[in-house]
Amino acid sequence: MIYNRIGRDITWTLLRKQEHFICFSLDSNLQIIKKRTVFIGTLTSVISHPREVFAGAIEDRAVEIIVAHNHPSGDVQPSKKDIEVTQQFIAAGQILGVPLYDHIIVGGNKHFSFRSQGLIGLDIYAAEEGTTHERTTNWKTSVGSKYV
């Protein structure tokens, strides 16, 4: 599984005292093509923009990407900004044809996966072929209304 392969690369962020935002470019077999640290932020935030995240993935000819960042506080619950950025990455990935496979937040000995929580998973290729796997996500009930 892809998470076993990226686990080591994500856990290093647990040791950081400021937020780091990384992107994994994946091939069609969910193998890592390349890992990039895209942004380094402050103790409590990191700025991330689809332009910089997807630039490397496009250069790598990635089929999908996984993004991850740490919360030095140890609280892995996504912030409102984390949710907004994830929604931007989903939309950008659909337009560019490089879908967001997952967004993972790590902190302490815990992690939060948007995919495992059912917040990512639209199969755009199946939708293009005429089958509808589109799912509307209620972000308020999925991660708590205080975040949306």
C-alpha positions in Angstrom: 0.0 0.0 0.0 1.2 3.5 -0.8 1.0 4.6 2.8 3.6 2.1 3.9 6.0 3.4 1.3 5.5 7.1 2.2 5.4 6.6 5.9 9.1 7.2 6.5 9.1 10.3 4.3 6.2 11.7 6.3 7.4 10.9 9.8 10.4 13.1 9.5 8.0 16.1 9.6 7.0 15.1 13.1 10.4 16.3 14.3 10.0 19.8 12.8 9.1 22.7 14.9 7.5 24.5 12.0 5.0 23.4 9.4 6.4 21.7 6.3 4.3 21.0 3.2 5.4 18.1 1.0 4.1 16.6 -2.3 4.6 13.1 -3.6 4.3 12.6 -7.3 2.8 9.2 -8.1 2.9 7.0 -11.2 0.0 4.8 -12.4 0.9 2.1 -10.0 0.9 4.5 -7.0 4.7 4.3 -6.9 6.5 7.4 -5.8 8.2 9.3 -8.6 9.5 12.1 -6.5 9.0 13.8 -3.1 9.3 17.5 -2.8 9.2 19.9 0.1 7.1 22.6 -1.5 6.7 25.0 1.4 8.1 25.6 4.8 6.0 27.7 7.1 5.8 28.9 10.7 5.0 27.2 13.9 1.3 27.4 13.3 0.8 27.8 9.5 2.1 27.1 6.1 1.1 28.8 2.8 0.4 26.4 0.0 -0.8 27.2 -3.5 -1.9 24.7 -6.2 0.4 26.4 -8.7 3.6 25.4 -6.9 2.2 22.0 -5.8 1.2 20.9 -9.2 4.2 22.4 -11.1 6.5 19.6 -9.9 3.9 16.9 -10.4 3.4 18.0 -14.0 7.1 18.1 -14.6 7.3 14.5 -13.2 4.4 13.4 -15.5 2.6 12.3 -12.3 -0.7 10.5 -12.6 -1.8 11.4 -9.1 -0.3 13.3 -6.0 -0.4 13.0 -2.3 0.2 16.1 -0.2 1.1 16.1 3.4 2.0 18.5 6.1 2.6 18.5 9.8 1.0 20.3 12.7 3.8 20.9 15.3 1.1 21.3 18.0 0.3 17.6 17.6 -3.4 18.3 16.9 -4.1 16.6 13.5 -7.7 17.8 13.1 -7.8 19.9 9.9 -8.2 23.6 10.2 -10.6 25.6 8.1 -7.7 26.6 5.9 -6.6 23.0 5.5 -10.1 22.1 4.3 -10.2 25.1 1.9 -6.7 24.2 0.5 -7.7 20.6 0.0 -10.8 21.6 -1.9 -8.6 23.8 -4.1 -6.2 20.9 -4.7 -9.1 18.6 -5.6 -10.5 21.1 -8.2 -7.0 21.9 -9.6 -6.2 18.2 -9.9 -9.4 17.5 -11.8 -8.7 20.4 -14.2 -5.1 19.3 -14.8 -5.7 15.6 -15.0 -3.5 14.9 -11.9 -6.0 14.1 -9.2 -5.2 14.6 -5.5 -5.1 11.0 -4.1 -4.8 12.2 -0.4 -4.0 15.0 1.9 -2.4 13.8 5.1 -1.8 15.8 8.3 0.6 14.4 10.8 1.3 15.5 14.4 2.5 13.8 17.5 2.0 10.1 16.9 -1.2 10.6 15.0 -2.3 11.4 11.5 -5.4 12.5 9.6 -6.1 11.3 6.1 -8.7 13.1 4.1 -9.1 10.0 1.9 -9.6 7.6 4.7 -12.2 10.0 6.2 -14.1 9.8 2.8 -13.4 13.4 1.9 -11.4 12.6 -1.2 -12.2 9.9 -3.7 -14.0 11.2 -6.8 -13.1 9.0 -9.7 -12.9 11.6 -12.5 -11.9 9.0 -15.1 -15.0 6.9 -14.5 -17.1 10.0 -14.6 -15.5 10.8 -18.0 -16.5 7.4 -19.3 -20.2 8.1 -18.4 -20.5 6.3 -15.0 -21.1 8.5 -12.1 -19.1 8.0 -9.0 -19.5 11.6 -8.0 -20.2 12.0 -4.3 -21.1 15.2 -2.7 -19.2 15.6 0.6 -20.8 17.3 3.5 -17.6 18.8 4.9 -19.4 20.2 8.0 -20.5 16.8 9.2 -17.4 15.0 8.0 -14.8 17.0 10.0 -17.0 19.0 12.3 -19.0 22.2 11.7 -16.5 24.3 13.7 -14.0 24.0 10.8 -16.3 25.0 7.9 
